[in-house]
Amino acid sequence: MALNDVSNILWRERQLLELLVFKLEEEQLVLAAGRTRWLSHATREVETVLEELKKAELERAVQVEGTARELGLSTAPSLLELSQLTPTPWDKIFEEHRRALLETAQEIESVARANRDLLARGHQAAREALATIGHVENDSYTPTGAAANGSLGLRLIDEAI
């Protein structure tokens, strides 16, 4: 039955979204600890989960389209519409999937926003540290891609910074 297939895919998406929350929180811990050495690894793991989510979304779209035909609909329904158009117990199952997906999406947005803030603060701290060394040009390159006039030149940087 197509409804069962759609529900199974939704479960898979929910698991992937939970994994995405975990990977984003992992990335956040790396950022907060200042362990930038591992940041590229954490970011790559987030990107891997996002790729898996894209595949699951495509699979869901195909299954929902098939379910729409089975239900006699001309277009693929949203999860809300699917919960309203299906008989018991499917109506409750799809409503629960919808609720869980919305909650997880809000959680992802919150963690991603916090990560962006941490990155911005880290960038600002690095710029301030470089400014204490001496005059630092804001632009190393012009809008055309050529090197800016004010070269930074060679600098000796204390590793303790």
Buried (B, 14 or more C-beta within 10 A) or exposed (E): EBBEBBBEBBBBBBEBBBBBBBBBBBBBEBBEEEEEEBBEEBBEBBEEBEEBBEEBEEBBEBBBBBBBEEBEBEEBBEBEBBBEBBEEEBBEBBBBBBEBBEEBEEBBEEBBEBBEEBEEEBEEEEEEEBEEEEEBEEEEEEEEEEEEEEEEEEEEEEEEE
